[in-house]
Amino acid sequence: MSVQKTQTERGTLVPLLREIKSEQGTIPPAALQDLAHTLGVDYAKVQKVASFYCRLDSVERELRLAS
């Protein structure tokens, strides 16, 4: 895998996940499969990033509510 492809995946995946969550209120497994196929990456990688993003989003939301 080239460095350029890796940078493109990192630069694209999270914004796409945010867009899906914003539009649908959640990130369904079918959307993860579509993203993996579209970006040409393993489903497991997309699922891992989505899982981390959702946890991070939840923590950020809790911090905003607490302040």
Buried (B, 14 or more C-beta within 10 A) or exposed (E): EEEEEEEEBEEBBBEBBEEBBEEEEEBEEEBBEBBBEEBEBEEEBBBEBBEEBBEEEEEEEEEEEEE
